[in-house]
Amino acid sequence: MRAFWCLAAALLCGGCNERPMSPLAVAARRGDVARIAELARHGASLDASSGVNDWTPLMHAIHVNRPESVEALLAAGADPNHTCCRGLSPLILAAGYGQEANVRALLAKGAGPMYRGQDGRGALDVAIMGLSDRPGAAMGACHAGAARELLAAEPRLRDAPRPGRAVEALKSCPEIQKLLAPP
């Protein structure tokens, strides 16, 4: 029976794991805006976690940098503050990947820039450090554009406490140091 499910997952989602991706997550990863709208109209859960990381469709779209999917999911009513897996939020993920357009879209729909995950890191912290779970997004990436968007939306982030790793990473991030300097 497991072989059947792995075959189905491979055909539908591009891989076999114990937690296959939902059809909405697959559409989000592919940038299939029409399918996202169709699934949403037919009652698909916009915030249900699926896939190996238990991410929401919004997080899947962010992971593969599909701004069109992010916009479609938000327009359909996906919660920009829905967290999963130890408190990871879509905004933290987008900021850590340096995706300015996605950060801007999430903030416009009410994503909370002051929110911190269970590890104590917020969106600005990961914009400073970067995320290391995908190629090209190594720690210390220094995503100044994402930081600029966050600070424009929430100036109080300038004075918010930062975890030690973010403080250390900030030393090699002169663009964000300038953004954090008093006006």
C-alpha positions in Angstrom: 0.0 0.0 0.0 2.9 2.4 0.8 4.2 1.9 -2.7 0.9 3.1 -4.1 1.0 6.3 -2.0 4.6 7.0 -2.9 3.8 6.6 -6.6 0.8 8.9 -6.2 3.0 11.4 -4.3 5.7 11.2 -6.9 3.2 11.8 -9.7 1.3 14.6 -8.0 3.9 16.3 -5.9 7.3 15.4 -7.3 8.4 13.2 -4.5 7.7 10.5 -2.0 7.4 11.3 1.7 5.1 10.4 4.6 3.5 13.9 4.4 2.7 14.7 0.8 2.0 18.2 -0.3 -1.6 19.3 -0.6 -2.8 20.2 -4.1 -2.9 23.8 -3.1 0.8 23.7 -2.0 1.7 22.1 -5.3 -0.1 24.8 -7.2 1.6 27.5 -5.1 5.0 26.0 -5.7 4.3 25.9 -9.5 3.0 29.5 -9.6 -0.4 28.2 -10.9 -2.5 31.2 -10.0 -5.6 29.8 -11.8 -5.4 26.5 -9.9 -4.9 28.4 -6.6 -8.1 30.5 -7.3 -10.0 27.4 -8.3 -9.0 25.4 -5.2 -9.8 28.4 -2.9 -13.2 28.7 -4.5 -13.9 25.1 -3.8 -13.0 25.4 -0.2 -9.4 24.2 0.0 -7.9 25.1 3.4 -5.6 28.1 2.6 -3.6 27.6 5.8 -3.3 23.8 6.1 0.2 22.6 6.6 1.6 19.8 4.3 4.8 18.5 2.9 7.9 17.4 4.5 8.3 20.7 6.4 4.6 21.0 7.4 4.5 24.4 5.7 1.4 26.2 4.6 0.8 26.8 0.9 2.0 30.4 1.5 5.3 29.2 2.9 5.7 26.7 0.0 5.2 29.6 -2.5 7.8 31.7 -0.6 10.3 28.9 -0.5 10.4 28.7 -4.3 10.0 32.5 -4.6 6.7 32.6 -6.4 5.4 36.2 -5.8 2.4 35.5 -8.1 1.4 32.6 -5.8 1.9 34.7 -2.7 -0.4 37.4 -4.1 -3.0 34.9 -5.2 -3.0 33.1 -1.8 -3.3 36.4 0.1 -6.1 37.6 -2.2 -7.9 34.3 -1.5 -7.7 34.9 2.2 -4.5 33.0 3.4 -3.5 34.2 6.8 -0.2 36.1 6.5 0.4 35.5 10.2 -0.3 31.7 10.3 2.7 30.0 11.9 3.9 26.4 11.8 6.8 24.3 12.8 8.3 26.0 15.9 6.7 29.4 15.2 8.0 30.0 11.7 5.9 32.7 9.9 5.6 33.5 6.2 7.2 36.9 6.9 10.2 35.4 8.7 10.7 33.0 5.8 10.4 35.7 3.1 12.7 38.1 5.0 15.3 35.3 5.5 15.3 34.6 1.8 15.6 38.3 0.9 12.4 38.4 -1.1 11.5 42.1 -1.1 8.3 41.7 -3.1 7.0 38.9 -0.9 7.9 40.8 2.3 6.0 43.9 0.9 2.9 41.8 0.0 2.8 40.1 3.4 3.2 43.4 5.2 0.4 45.0 3.1 -1.9 42.2 4.1 -1.1 42.6 7.8 1.8 40.3 8.6 3.3 41.2 12.0 6.8 42.5 11.7 7.4 42.4 15.4 6.5 38.7 15.7 9.3 36.3 16.9 9.3 32.5 16.4 10.0 30.1 19.2 13.7 30.4 18.6 13.5 34.1 19.4 14.3 35.3 15.9 12.0 37.8 14.0 11.9 38.8 10.4 14.5 41.5 10.7 16.9 39.1 12.5 16.7 36.6 9.6 17.0 39.4 7.0 20.3 40.2 8.7 21.4 36.6 9.0 19.7 34.9 6.0 18.3 31.4 6.1 20.5 28.4 5.3 18.0 25.8 4.3 18.3 26.3 0.6 21.1 26.9 -1.9 22.0 30.6 -2.3 20.6 31.7 1.0 23.5 31.0 3.3 23.8 32.5 6.8 25.2 36.0 6.8 23.4 36.8 3.5 22.5 40.4 4.7 19.2 41.1 2.9 19.1 44.9 3.0 16.1 45.2 0.8 14.0 43.0 3.0 15.3 44.9 6.0 14.3 48.2 4.4 10.8 47.0 3.8 10.4 45.8 7.4 11.8 49.0 8.9 9.5 51.1 6.7 6.5 49.2 8.0 7.6 49.1 11.6 10.2 51.6 12.8 10.2 50.1 16.3 12.2 47.3 14.9 15.3 49.5 15.1 15.3 49.3 18.9 14.1 45.7 19.3 16.5 43.3 21.0 18.3 40.9 18.7 19.6 37.4 19.3 23.3 37.1 19.6 23.6 35.4 16.2 21.9 38.4 14.5 24.1 40.9 16.4 27.2 39.0 15.2 25.9 38.8 11.6 25.1 42.5 11.7 28.8 43.3 12.0 29.3 42.2 8.4 26.2 43.9 7.1 27.0 47.6 6.7 23.9 48.3 4.6 21.6 47.2 7.4 23.8 48.9 10.0 23.0 52.2 8.2 19.3 51.4 8.1 19.4 50.8 11.9 21.3 53.9 12.7 19.3 56.7 14.4 17.7 59.1 11.9 
